Amino acid sequence: MAHSAKYLPNYTYDDYINWEGRWEIIDGIPYAMTPMPSPAHQRIAARLNTLISNALTDKDCDCSVYH
């Protein structure tokens, strides 16, 4: 049984400059860029990160907090 190769288009910068919206091209493959989180979301995330990190300080666990 023959297998067909999967075709992935290879876009260029010339293609990219004509697109609407926010895109990134990595190795010729387009990726839609998601919008940046709102300032309120970032403040809440930073505060939660601090609270959880402080709660874990000096605890006997292998926990890490990433933001």
mmCIF file of the N, C-alpha and C atoms, coordinates in Angstrom:
data_MODEL
# 
_entry.id   MODEL 
# 
loop_
_atom_site.group_PDB 
_atom_site.id 
_atom_site.type_symbol 
_atom_site.label_atom_id 
_atom_site.label_alt_id 
_atom_site.label_comp_id 
_atom_site.label_asym_id 
_atom_site.label_entity_id 
_atom_site.label_seq_id 
_atom_site.pdbx_PDB_ins_code 
_atom_site.Cartn_x 
_atom_site.Cartn_y 
_atom_site.Cartn_z 
_atom_site.occupancy 
_atom_site.B_iso_or_equiv 
_atom_site.pdbx_formal_charge 
_atom_site.auth_seq_id 
_atom_site.auth_comp_id 
_atom_site.auth_asym_id 
_atom_site.auth_atom_id 
_atom_site.pdbx_PDB_model_num 
ATOM 1   N N  . MET A 1 1  ? 0.849  -1.175 0.000  1.00 0.00 ? 1  MET A N  1 
ATOM 2   C CA . MET A 1 1  ? 0.000  0.000  0.000  1.00 0.00 ? 1  MET A CA 1 
ATOM 3   C C  . MET A 1 1  ? 0.896  1.238  0.000  1.00 0.00 ? 1  MET A C  1 
ATOM 4   N N  . ALA A 1 2  ? 0.655  2.133  -0.926 1.00 0.00 ? 2  ALA A N  1 
ATOM 5   C CA . ALA A 1 2  ? 1.452  3.347  -1.036 1.00 0.00 ? 2  ALA A CA 1 
ATOM 6   C C  . ALA A 1 2  ? 0.922  4.405  -0.077 1.00 0.00 ? 2  ALA A C  1 
ATOM 7   N N  . HIS A 1 3  ? 1.834  5.143  0.522  1.00 0.00 ? 3  HIS A N  1 
ATOM 8   C CA . HIS A 1 3  ? 1.474  6.235  1.417  1.00 0.00 ? 3  HIS A CA 1 
ATOM 9   C C  . HIS A 1 3  ? 1.738  7.555  0.696  1.00 0.00 ? 3  HIS A C  1 
ATOM 10  N N  . SER A 1 4  ? 0.801  8.441  0.778  1.00 0.00 ? 4  SER A N  1 
ATOM 11  C CA . SER A 1 4  ? 1.020  9.742  0.151  1.00 0.00 ? 4  SER A CA 1 
ATOM 12  C C  . SER A 1 4  ? 1.728  10.661 1.138  1.00 0.00 ? 4  SER A C  1 
ATOM 13  N N  . ALA A 1 5  ? 2.627  11.464 0.616  1.00 0.00 ? 5  ALA A N  1 
ATOM 14  C CA . ALA A 1 5  ? 3.356  12.408 1.460  1.00 0.00 ? 5  ALA A CA 1 
ATOM 15  C C  . ALA A 1 5  ? 2.418  13.547 1.845  1.00 0.00 ? 5  ALA A C  1 
ATOM 16  N N  . LYS A 1 6  ? 2.575  14.020 3.053  1.00 0.00 ? 6  LYS A N  1 
ATOM 17  C CA . LYS A 1 6  ? 1.775  15.147 3.532  1.00 0.00 ? 6  LYS A CA 1 
ATOM 18  C C  . LYS A 1 6  ? 2.408  16.427 3.003  1.00 0.00 ? 6  LYS A C  1 
ATOM 19  N N  . TYR A 1 7  ? 1.636  17.238 2.323  1.00 0.00 ? 7  TYR A N  1 
ATOM 20  C CA . TYR A 1 7  ? 2.141  18.468 1.737  1.00 0.00 ? 7  TYR A CA 1 
ATOM 21  C C  . TYR A 1 7  ? 1.925  19.625 2.701  1.00 0.00 ? 7  TYR A C  1 
ATOM 22  N N  . LEU A 1 8  ? 2.999  20.314 3.043  1.00 0.00 ? 8  LEU A N  1 
ATOM 23  C CA . LEU A 1 8  ? 2.912  21.521 3.858  1.00 0.00 ? 8  LEU A CA 1 
ATOM 24  C C  . LEU A 1 8  ? 3.358  22.695 2.994  1.00 0.00 ? 8  LEU A C  1 
ATOM 25  N N  . PRO A 1 9  ? 2.514  23.696 2.867  1.00 0.00 ? 9  PRO A N  1 
ATOM 26  C CA . PRO A 1 9  ? 2.911  24.849 2.061  1.00 0.00 ? 9  PRO A CA 1 
ATOM 27  C C  . PRO A 1 9  ? 4.095  25.574 2.702  1.00 0.00 ? 9  PRO A C  1 
ATOM 28  N N  . ASN A 1 10 ? 4.854  26.238 1.895  1.00 0.00 ? 10 ASN A N  1 
ATOM 29  C CA . ASN A 1 10 ? 6.011  26.980 2.382  1.00 0.00 ? 10 ASN A CA 1 
ATOM 30  C C  . ASN A 1 10 ? 5.804  28.438 2.007  1.00 0.00 ? 10 ASN A C  1 
ATOM 31  N N  . TYR A 1 11 ? 5.382  29.249 2.973  1.00 0.00 ? 11 TYR A N  1 
ATOM 32  C CA . TYR A 1 11 ? 5.093  30.652 2.722  1.00 0.00 ? 11 TYR A CA 1 
ATOM 33  C C  . TYR A 1 11 ? 6.350  31.496 2.887  1.00 0.00 ? 11 TYR A C  1 
ATOM 34  N N  . THR A 1 12 ? 6.329  32.649 2.248  1.00 0.00 ? 12 THR A N  1 
ATOM 35  C CA . THR A 1 12 ? 7.475  33.551 2.279  1.00 0.00 ? 12 THR A CA 1 
ATOM 36  C C  . THR A 1 12 ? 7.077  34.876 2.915  1.00 0.00 ? 12 THR A C  1 
ATOM 37  N N  . TYR A 1 13 ? 8.063  35.739 3.080  1.00 0.00 ? 13 TYR A N  1 
ATOM 38  C CA . TYR A 1 13 ? 7.797  37.069 3.608  1.00 0.00 ? 13 TYR A CA 1 
ATOM 39  C C  . TYR A 1 13 ? 6.850  37.832 2.685  1.00 0.00 ? 13 TYR A C  1 
ATOM 40  N N  . ASP A 1 14 ? 6.980  37.663 1.386  1.00 0.00 ? 14 ASP A N  1 
ATOM 41  C CA . ASP A 1 14 ? 6.077  38.327 0.443  1.00 0.00 ? 14 ASP A CA 1 
ATOM 42  C C  . ASP A 1 14 ? 4.624  37.910 0.667  1.00 0.00 ? 14 ASP A C  1 
ATOM 43  N N  . ASP A 1 15 ? 4.396  36.647 0.996  1.00 0.00 ? 15 ASP A N  1 
ATOM 44  C CA . ASP A 1 15 ? 3.042  36.195 1.341  1.00 0.00 ? 15 ASP A CA 1 
ATOM 45  C C  . ASP A 1 15 ? 2.589  36.867 2.637  1.00 0.00 ? 15 ASP A C  1 
ATOM 46  N N  . TYR A 1 16 ? 3.457  36.830 3.616  1.00 0.00 ? 16 TYR A N  1 
ATOM 47  C CA . TYR A 1 16 ? 3.169  37.325 4.966  1.00 0.00 ? 16 TYR A CA 1 
ATOM 48  C C  . TYR A 1 16 ? 2.721  38.786 4.980  1.00 0.00 ? 16 TYR A C  1 
ATOM 49  N N  . ILE A 1 17 ? 3.389  39.647 4.221  1.00 0.00 ? 17 ILE A N  1 
ATOM 50  C CA . ILE A 1 17 ? 3.073  41.080 4.284  1.00 0.00 ? 17 ILE A CA 1 
ATOM 51  C C  . ILE A 1 17 ? 1.685  41.402 3.748  1.00 0.00 ? 17 ILE A C  1 
ATOM 52  N N  . ASN A 1 18 ? 1.063  40.471 3.049  1.00 0.00 ? 18 ASN A N  1 
ATOM 53  C CA . ASN A 1 18 ? -0.283 40.696 2.518  1.00 0.00 ? 18 ASN A CA 1 
ATOM 54  C C  . ASN A 1 18 ? -1.387 40.132 3.413  1.00 0.00 ? 18 ASN A C  1 
ATOM 55  N N  . TRP A 1 19 ? -1.035 39.457 4.490  1.00 0.00 ? 19 TRP A N  1 
ATOM 56  C CA . TRP A 1 19 ? -2.030 38.845 5.366  1.00 0.00 ? 19 TRP A CA 1 
ATOM 57  C C  . TRP A 1 19 ? -2.565 39.861 6.366  1.00 0.00 ? 19 TRP A C  1 
ATOM 58  N N  . GLU A 1 20 ? -3.827 39.677 6.740  1.00 0.00 ? 20 GLU A N  1 
ATOM 59  C CA . GLU A 1 20 ? -4.416 40.489 7.805  1.00 0.00 ? 20 GLU A CA 1 
ATOM 60  C C  . GLU A 1 20 ? -4.245 39.762 9.124  1.00 0.00 ? 20 GLU A C  1 
ATOM 61  N N  . GLY A 1 21 ? -4.207 40.518 10.193 1.00 0.00 ? 21 GLY A N  1 
ATOM 62  C CA . GLY A 1 21 ? -4.060 39.917 11.517 1.00 0.00 ? 21 GLY A CA 1 
ATOM 63  C C  . GLY A 1 21 ? -2.592 39.752 11.872 1.00 0.00 ? 21 GLY A C  1 
ATOM 64  N N  . ARG A 1 22 ? -2.377 39.092 13.005 1.00 0.00 ? 22 ARG A N  1 
ATOM 65  C CA . ARG A 1 22 ? -1.020 38.888 13.513 1.00 0.00 ? 22 ARG A CA 1 
ATOM 66  C C  . ARG A 1 22 ? -0.583 37.463 13.234 1.00 0.00 ? 22 ARG A C  1 
ATOM 67  N N  . TRP A 1 23 ? 0.462  37.319 12.462 1.00 0.00 ? 23 TRP A N  1 
ATOM 68  C CA . TRP A 1 23 ? 0.977  36.010 12.076 1.00 0.00 ? 23 TRP A CA 1 
ATOM 69  C C  . TRP A 1 23 ? 2.480  35.964 12.280 1.00 0.00 ? 23 TRP A C  1 
ATOM 70  N N  . GLU A 1 24 ? 2.987  34.764 12.404 1.00 0.00 ? 24 GLU A N  1 
ATOM 71  C CA . GLU A 1 24 ? 4.424  34.517 12.473 1.00 0.00 ? 24 GLU A CA 1 
ATOM 72  C C  . GLU A 1 24 ? 4.705  33.363 11.535 1.00 0.00 ? 24 GLU A C  1 
ATOM 73  N N  . ILE A 1 25 ? 5.802  33.420 10.814 1.00 0.00 ? 25 ILE A N  1 
ATOM 74  C CA . ILE A 1 25 ? 6.190  32.315 9.936  1.00 0.00 ? 25 ILE A CA 1 
ATOM 75  C C  . ILE A 1 25 ? 7.425  31.657 10.531 1.00 0.00 ? 25 ILE A C  1 
ATOM 76  N N  . ILE A 1 26 ? 7.326  30.365 10.775 1.00 0.00 ? 26 ILE A N  1 
ATOM 77  C CA . ILE A 1 26 ? 8.454  29.591 11.296 1.00 0.00 ? 26 ILE A CA 1 
ATOM 78  C C  . ILE A 1 26 ? 8.710  28.468 10.302 1.00 0.00 ? 26 ILE A C  1 
ATOM 79  N N  . ASP A 1 27 ? 9.882  28.460 9.708  1.00 0.00 ? 27 ASP A N  1 
ATOM 80  C CA . ASP A 1 27 ? 10.242 27.461 8.694  1.00 0.00 ? 27 ASP A CA 1 
ATOM 81  C C  . ASP A 1 27 ? 9.190  27.364 7.594  1.00 0.00 ? 27 ASP A C  1 
ATOM 82  N N  . GLY A 1 28 ? 8.638  28.506 7.199  1.00 0.00 ? 28 GLY A N  1 
ATOM 83  C CA . GLY A 1 28 ? 7.677  28.538 6.105  1.00 0.00 ? 28 GLY A CA 1 
ATOM 84  C C  . GLY A 1 28 ? 6.250  28.186 6.484  1.00 0.00 ? 28 GLY A C  1 
ATOM 85  N N  . ILE A 1 29 ? 6.008  27.870 7.748  1.00 0.00 ? 29 ILE A N  1 
ATOM 86  C CA . ILE A 1 29 ? 4.675  27.498 8.219  1.00 0.00 ? 29 ILE A CA 1 
ATOM 87  C C  . ILE A 1 29 ? 4.081  28.669 8.988  1.00 0.00 ? 29 ILE A C  1 
ATOM 88  N N  . PRO A 1 30 ? 2.861  29.132 8.627  1.00 0.00 ? 30 PRO A N  1 
ATOM 89  C CA . PRO A 1 30 ? 2.257  30.265 9.330  1.00 0.00 ? 30 PRO A CA 1 
ATOM 90  C C  . PRO A 1 30 ? 1.606  29.843 10.652 1.00 0.00 ? 30 PRO A C  1 
ATOM 91  N N  . TYR A 1 31 ? 1.768  30.675 11.661 1.00 0.00 ? 31 TYR A N  1 
ATOM 92  C CA . TYR A 1 31 ? 1.148  30.469 12.975 1.00 0.00 ? 31 TYR A CA 1 
ATOM 93  C C  . TYR A 1 31 ? 0.428  31.751 13.362 1.00 0.00 ? 31 TYR A C  1 
ATOM 94  N N  . ALA A 1 32 ? -0.842 31.634 13.736 1.00 0.00 ? 32 ALA A N  1 
ATOM 95  C CA . ALA A 1 32 ? -1.598 32.801 14.195 1.00 0.00 ? 32 ALA A CA 1 
ATOM 96  C C  . ALA A 1 32 ? -1.082 33.184 15.574 1.00 0.00 ? 32 ALA A C  1 
ATOM 97  N N  . MET A 1 33 ? -0.847 34.468 15.771 1.00 0.00 ? 33 MET A N  1 
ATOM 98  C CA . MET A 1 33 ? -0.370 34.969 17.057 1.00 0.00 ? 33 MET A CA 1 
ATOM 99  C C  . MET A 1 33 ? -1.575 35.305 17.925 1.00 0.00 ? 33 MET A C  1 
ATOM 100 N N  . THR A 1 34 ? -1.530 34.872 19.152 1.00 0.00 ? 34 THR A N  1 
ATOM 101 C CA . THR A 1 34 ? -2.610 35.192 20.071 1.00 0.00 ? 34 THR A CA 1 
ATOM 102 C C  . THR A 1 34 ? -2.360 36.568 20.672 1.00 0.00 ? 34 THR A C  1 
ATOM 103 N N  . PRO A 1 35 ? -3.419 37.267 21.023 1.00 0.00 ? 35 PRO A N  1 
ATOM 104 C CA . PRO A 1 35 ? -3.208 38.592 21.611 1.00 0.00 ? 35 PRO A CA 1 
ATOM 105 C C  . PRO A 1 35 ? -2.551 38.497 22.991 1.00 0.00 ? 35 PRO A C  1 
ATOM 106 N N  . MET A 1 36 ? -1.867 39.555 23.360 1.00 0.00 ? 36 MET A N  1 
ATOM 107 C CA . MET A 1 36 ? -1.216 39.630 24.664 1.00 0.00 ? 36 MET A CA 1 
ATOM 108 C C  . MET A 1 36 ? -2.299 39.711 25.746 1.00 0.00 ? 36 MET A C  1 
ATOM 109 N N  . PRO A 1 37 ? -2.097 39.054 26.890 1.00 0.00 ? 37 PRO A N  1 
ATOM 110 C CA . PRO A 1 37 ? -3.075 39.165 27.972 1.00 0.00 ? 37 PRO A CA 1 
ATOM 111 C C  . PRO A 1 37 ? -3.257 40.621 28.402 1.00 0.00 ? 37 PRO A C  1 
ATOM 112 N N  . SER A 1 38 ? -4.433 40.926 28.885 1.00 0.00 ? 38 SER A N  1 
ATOM 113 C CA . SER A 1 38 ? -4.717 42.294 29.330 1.00 0.00 ? 38 SER A CA 1 
ATOM 114 C C  . SER A 1 38 ? -3.871 42.636 30.551 1.00 0.00 ? 38 SER A C  1 
ATOM 115 N N  . PRO A 1 39 ? -3.658 43.935 30.799 1.00 0.00 ? 39 PRO A N  1 
ATOM 116 C CA . PRO A 1 39 ? -2.903 44.324 32.002 1.00 0.00 ? 39 PRO A CA 1 
ATOM 117 C C  . PRO A 1 39 ? -3.528 43.771 33.288 1.00 0.00 ? 39 PRO A C  1 
ATOM 118 N N  . ALA A 1 40 ? -4.864 43.751 33.369 1.00 0.00 ? 40 ALA A N  1 
ATOM 119 C CA . ALA A 1 40 ? -5.519 43.212 34.572 1.00 0.00 ? 40 ALA A CA 1 
ATOM 120 C C  . ALA A 1 40 ? -5.185 41.730 34.736 1.00 0.00 ? 40 ALA A C  1 
ATOM 121 N N  . HIS A 1 41 ? -5.220 40.978 33.654 1.00 0.00 ? 41 HIS A N  1 
ATOM 122 C CA . HIS A 1 41 ? -4.886 39.549 33.711 1.00 0.00 ? 41 HIS A CA 1 
ATOM 123 C C  . HIS A 1 41 ? -3.438 39.366 34.174 1.00 0.00 ? 41 HIS A C  1 
ATOM 124 N N  . GLN A 1 42 ? -2.531 40.168 33.636 1.00 0.00 ? 42 GLN A N  1 
ATOM 125 C CA . GLN A 1 42 ? -1.125 40.047 34.015 1.00 0.00 ? 42 GLN A CA 1 
ATOM 126 C C  . GLN A 1 42 ? -0.899 40.396 35.485 1.00 0.00 ? 42 GLN A C  1 
ATOM 127 N N  . ARG A 1 43 ? -1.601 41.422 36.006 1.00 0.00 ? 43 ARG A N  1 
ATOM 128 C CA . ARG A 1 43 ? -1.475 41.774 37.431 1.00 0.00 ? 43 ARG A CA 1 
ATOM 129 C C  . ARG A 1 43 ? -1.963 40.632 38.317 1.00 0.00 ? 43 ARG A C  1 
ATOM 130 N N  . ILE A 1 44 ? -3.106 40.051 37.967 1.00 0.00 ? 44 ILE A N  1 
ATOM 131 C CA . ILE A 1 44 ? -3.662 38.946 38.758 1.00 0.00 ? 44 ILE A CA 1 
ATOM 132 C C  . ILE A 1 44 ? -2.722 37.753 38.721 1.00 0.00 ? 44 ILE A C  1 
ATOM 133 N N  . ALA A 1 45 ? -2.208 37.405 37.528 1.00 0.00 ? 45 ALA A N  1 
ATOM 134 C CA . ALA A 1 45 ? -1.294 36.270 37.406 1.00 0.00 ? 45 ALA A CA 1 
ATOM 135 C C  . ALA A 1 45 ? -0.020 36.497 38.223 1.00 0.00 ? 45 ALA A C  1 
ATOM 136 N N  . ALA A 1 46 ? 0.511  37.712 38.178 1.00 0.00 ? 46 ALA A N  1 
ATOM 137 C CA . ALA A 1 46 ? 1.726  38.017 38.946 1.00 0.00 ? 46 ALA A CA 1 
ATOM 138 C C  . ALA A 1 46 ? 1.466  37.909 40.443 1.00 0.00 ? 46 ALA A C  1 
ATOM 139 N N  . ARG A 1 47 ? 0.314  38.412 40.880 1.00 0.00 ? 47 ARG A N  1 
ATOM 140 C CA . ARG A 1 47 ? -0.034 38.348 42.312 1.00 0.00 ? 47 ARG A CA 1 
ATOM 141 C C  . ARG A 1 47 ? -0.205 36.903 42.768 1.00 0.00 ? 47 ARG A C  1 
ATOM 142 N N  . LEU A 1 48 ? -0.891 36.094 41.966 1.00 0.00 ? 48 LEU A N  1 
ATOM 143 C CA . LEU A 1 48 ? -1.057 34.677 42.316 1.00 0.00 ? 48 LEU A CA 1 
ATOM 144 C C  . LEU A 1 48 ? 0.288  33.970 42.364 1.00 0.00 ? 48 LEU A C  1 
ATOM 145 N N  . ASN A 1 49 ? 1.159  34.284 41.415 1.00 0.00 ? 49 ASN A N  1 
ATOM 146 C CA . ASN A 1 49 ? 2.490  33.695 41.399 1.00 0.00 ? 49 ASN A CA 1 
ATOM 147 C C  . ASN A 1 49 ? 3.221  34.006 42.696 1.00 0.00 ? 49 ASN A C  1 
ATOM 148 N N  . THR A 1 50 ? 3.172  35.259 43.128 1.00 0.00 ? 50 THR A N  1 
ATOM 149 C CA . THR A 1 50 ? 3.839  35.678 44.366 1.00 0.00 ? 50 THR A CA 1 
ATOM 150 C C  . THR A 1 50 ? 3.244  34.972 45.576 1.00 0.00 ? 50 THR A C  1 
ATOM 151 N N  . LEU A 1 51 ? 1.913  34.949 45.660 1.00 0.00 ? 51 LEU A N  1 
ATOM 152 C CA . LEU A 1 51 ? 1.255  34.312 46.807 1.00 0.00 ? 51 LEU A CA 1 
ATOM 153 C C  . LEU A 1 51 ? 1.594  32.830 46.908 1.00 0.00 ? 51 LEU A C  1 
ATOM 154 N N  . ILE A 1 52 ? 1.543  32.132 45.789 1.00 0.00 ? 52 ILE A N  1 
ATOM 155 C CA . ILE A 1 52 ? 1.832  30.693 45.808 1.00 0.00 ? 52 ILE A CA 1 
ATOM 156 C C  . ILE A 1 52 ? 3.308  30.449 46.105 1.00 0.00 ? 52 ILE A C  1 
ATOM 157 N N  . SER A 1 53 ? 4.183  31.230 45.481 1.00 0.00 ? 53 SER A N  1 
ATOM 158 C CA . SER A 1 53 ? 5.623  31.073 45.742 1.00 0.00 ? 53 SER A CA 1 
ATOM 159 C C  . SER A 1 53 ? 5.944  31.299 47.208 1.00 0.00 ? 53 SER A C  1 
ATOM 160 N N  . ASN A 1 54 ? 5.362  32.353 47.791 1.00 0.00 ? 54 ASN A N  1 
ATOM 161 C CA . ASN A 1 54 ? 5.586  32.623 49.211 1.00 0.00 ? 54 ASN A CA 1 
ATOM 162 C C  . ASN A 1 54 ? 5.046  31.510 50.093 1.00 0.00 ? 54 ASN A C  1 
ATOM 163 N N  . ALA A 1 55 ? 3.897  30.957 49.742 1.00 0.00 ? 55 ALA A N  1 
ATOM 164 C CA . ALA A 1 55 ? 3.312  29.868 50.528 1.00 0.00 ? 55 ALA A CA 1 
ATOM 165 C C  . ALA A 1 55 ? 4.187  28.615 50.475 1.00 0.00 ? 55 ALA A C  1 
ATOM 166 N N  . LEU A 1 56 ? 4.915  28.437 49.377 1.00 0.00 ? 56 LEU A N  1 
ATOM 167 C CA . LEU A 1 56 ? 5.761  27.246 49.232 1.00 0.00 ? 56 LEU A CA 1 
ATOM 168 C C  . LEU A 1 56 ? 7.160  27.423 49.817 1.00 0.00 ? 56 LEU A C  1 
ATOM 169 N N  . THR A 1 57 ? 7.523  28.649 50.160 1.00 0.00 ? 57 THR A N  1 
ATOM 170 C CA . THR A 1 57 ? 8.844  28.911 50.709 1.00 0.00 ? 57 THR A CA 1 
ATOM 171 C C  . THR A 1 57 ? 9.049  28.101 51.988 1.00 0.00 ? 57 THR A C  1 
ATOM 172 N N  . ASP A 1 58 ? 10.194 27.447 52.065 1.00 0.00 ? 58 ASP A N  1 
ATOM 173 C CA . ASP A 1 58 ? 10.579 26.632 53.227 1.00 0.00 ? 58 ASP A CA 1 
ATOM 174 C C  . ASP A 1 58 ? 9.664  25.434 53.457 1.00 0.00 ? 58 ASP A C  1 
ATOM 175 N N  . LYS A 1 59 ? 8.941  25.004 52.440 1.00 0.00 ? 59 LYS A N  1 
ATOM 176 C CA . LYS A 1 59 ? 8.126  23.787 52.546 1.00 0.00 ? 59 LYS A CA 1 
ATOM 177 C C  . LYS A 1 59 ? 8.944  22.623 52.009 1.00 0.00 ? 59 LYS A C  1 
ATOM 178 N N  . ASP A 1 60 ? 8.684  21.467 52.527 1.00 0.00 ? 60 ASP A N  1 
ATOM 179 C CA . ASP A 1 60 ? 9.409  20.274 52.095 1.00 0.00 ? 60 ASP A CA 1 
ATOM 180 C C  . ASP A 1 60 ? 8.662  19.643 50.913 1.00 0.00 ? 60 ASP A C  1 
ATOM 181 N N  . CYS A 1 61 ? 8.802  20.265 49.757 1.00 0.00 ? 61 CYS A N  1 
ATOM 182 C CA . CYS A 1 61 ? 8.143  19.728 48.565 1.00 0.00 ? 61 CYS A CA 1 
ATOM 183 C C  . CYS A 1 61 ? 8.956  20.098 47.331 1.00 0.00 ? 61 CYS A C  1 
ATOM 184 N N  . ASP A 1 62 ? 8.669  19.430 46.243 1.00 0.00 ? 62 ASP A N  1 
ATOM 185 C CA . ASP A 1 62 ? 9.344  19.687 44.985 1.00 0.00 ? 62 ASP A CA 1 
ATOM 186 C C  . ASP A 1 62 ? 8.483  20.550 44.060 1.00 0.00 ? 62 ASP A C  1 
ATOM 187 N N  . CYS A 1 63 ? 7.784  21.499 44.617 1.00 0.00 ? 63 CYS A N  1 
ATOM 188 C CA . CYS A 1 63 ? 6.859  22.333 43.846 1.00 0.00 ? 63 CYS A CA 1 
ATOM 189 C C  . CYS A 1 63 ? 7.574  23.566 43.297 1.00 0.00 ? 63 CYS A C  1 
ATOM 190 N N  . SER A 1 64 ? 7.178  23.966 42.096 1.00 0.00 ? 64 SER A N  1 
ATOM 191 C CA . SER A 1 64 ? 7.679  25.187 41.484 1.00 0.00 ? 64 SER A CA 1 
ATOM 192 C C  . SER A 1 64 ? 6.513  25.937 40.901 1.00 0.00 ? 64 SER A C  1 
ATOM 193 N N  . VAL A 1 65 ? 6.640  27.249 40.858 1.00 0.00 ? 65 VAL A N  1 
ATOM 194 C CA . VAL A 1 65 ? 5.607  28.092 40.284 1.00 0.00 ? 65 VAL A CA 1 
ATOM 195 C C  . VAL A 1 65 ? 6.186  28.774 39.062 1.00 0.00 ? 65 VAL A C  1 
ATOM 196 N N  . TYR A 1 66 ? 5.486  28.668 37.959 1.00 0.00 ? 66 TYR A N  1 
ATOM 197 C CA . TYR A 1 66 ? 5.921  29.308 36.720 1.00 0.00 ? 66 TYR A CA 1 
ATOM 198 C C  . TYR A 1 66 ? 4.857  30.304 36.301 1.00 0.00 ? 66 TYR A C  1 
ATOM 199 N N  . HIS A 1 67 ? 5.304  31.411 35.781 1.00 0.00 ? 67 HIS A N  1 
ATOM 200 C CA . HIS A 1 67 ? 4.387  32.471 35.342 1.00 0.00 ? 67 HIS A CA 1 
ATOM 201 C C  . HIS A 1 67 ? 4.527  32.664 33.872 1.00 0.00 ? 67 HIS A C  1 
# 
